[in-house]
Amino acid sequence: MTNPHITVLDNGVLVGEYEPGNGTRYTAVAVPWAFEDMMGALGQVSEGWLGGSGNTARTYLLQRGGYLVDDYIQSKFGGLPGDYPYFGDLIRALTGRKENT
């Protein structure tokens, strides 16, 4: 698989997987999010995604728009330096965001 594969479930949840050929299968989910209260360590997002990594078992709230760079994704979801840009590509594909301009 050369590009992340995204499956859209009936309830709007996105399930993604990516096997870039480095020996690791990256998996993640993105759940549409529209809740305005502060969610502690998850952060505060009024409209966006609750993202979850199947590799590190971490979740984080992500805004719907803007740029999403690998360093930021790694700081929130963890993983090893060798997991990037691959896991970053998967999260960007799930959320429809770009890495930079």
NORMO-V230113 format. One record per helix or strand of 2 or more residues. SS is the DSSP state (~ for helix, > for strand). FROM is the first residue (numbers start at 1). LEN is the number of residues. Records with the same first field share a line. If there is no record, write none. Layout:
SS->FROM-LEN  FROM-LEN
This chain:
>->5-4  14-5  26-8  48-6  59-5
~->40-3  70-8  81-3  86-10
